Amino acid sequence: MRVFLTGATGFIGSAITEELHSRGHTVAGLARSDFAAAALTAAGVEICPGDVAEPAKLAEFARASDGVIHCAFGHDFSRYAEMGELDLRAVLAMADALAGTGKPFIVTSGMTASSPGRAATENEPAKTDGMSSVRGRPEAAAIAAAERGVRSVVVRLPPSVHDVDRQGLASHMIALARETGVSAYIGEGANVWSAVHRRDAARLYTLALELGRPGERFHAVAEEGVTLRAIAEAIGAGLNLPVRSIPVADAAAHFGWRMPFAMINADASSAITRERLGWEPCEPGLIEGLGGAYLQNLS
């Protein structure tokens, strides 16, 4: 299968590229610079020159493919809402281009379902209001495309997709700890994130491409619930910094734009995903990584 991949040079996309190649697929990757094009060429990827902010080009490349994996998303979380609008336009453009073809369209989302007091499941629809709308609206657009002859599938990523180079939102907690000299959590730190190693996530994307049915959602969750206190304690130990609880009233001053992420609950199950696709994560967990290679060069 010739797969058009957005975000092909990124942290997750590069792992997806390797996994697709290992399974006999060819990859055409979006490249917005000569540097990105050179990196993709070195990885054996066909170049699609363009930017995720160019819907017409995305539609053109999608039409020319046998399937699409969309995992590009802006990393400037201080402009999170703007990144969501850009993502929505990209999803709509590619969904329109694939309408009536039956081709697979794998769209990346976050843990957008709301399930207070328990782990969210794949069957729960995305929230499309509040902060969840940033990923929720593109997800809803992808699911809706299944009614128009697109084999659209959503892969929901947890707050921490991790490996040695990067740890998802946990990377921002690490950066803040280094800036302030304190590894902090809010209140009791009992809110939880789910997590997955990026190579486990990459394997899930390829399974979703090959086996996913129109309108399905899958959870790239290896660990269902890691408390923010446990993450802060691991960061503190790894960087040899004190660990401190920040009262809610003082959280904005300490965390700044990171505060909403430090407060979220993103507990999620992947039981349905594992049963449907036979996906079994096998890479190290987040706390294991923070206690080892992830922080060894930062202290």
Secondary structure as UniProt FT lines:
FT   STRAND          2..6
FT   TURN            7..9
FT   HELIX           11..22
FT   TURN            23..24
FT   STRAND          26..31
FT   HELIX           34..42
FT   TURN            43..44
FT   STRAND          46..49
FT   TURN            52..53
FT   HELIX           55..63
FT   STRAND          67..70
FT   HELIX           77..79
FT   HELIX           80..98
FT   TURN            99..100
FT   STRAND          104..109
FT   TURN            116..117
FT   TURN            122..123
FT   HELIX           130..132
FT   HELIX           133..145
FT   HELIX           146..148
FT   STRAND          151..156
FT   STRAND          160..162
FT   HELIX           169..180
FT   STRAND          183..186
FT   TURN            187..188
FT   STRAND          192..197
FT   HELIX           198..211
FT   TURN            214..215
FT   STRAND          217..219
FT   STRAND          223..227
FT   HELIX           228..239
FT   STRAND          243..246
FT   HELIX           248..255
FT   HELIX           256..258
FT   HELIX           259..263
FT   HELIX           271..277
FT   HELIX           286..290
FT   TURN            291..298
//
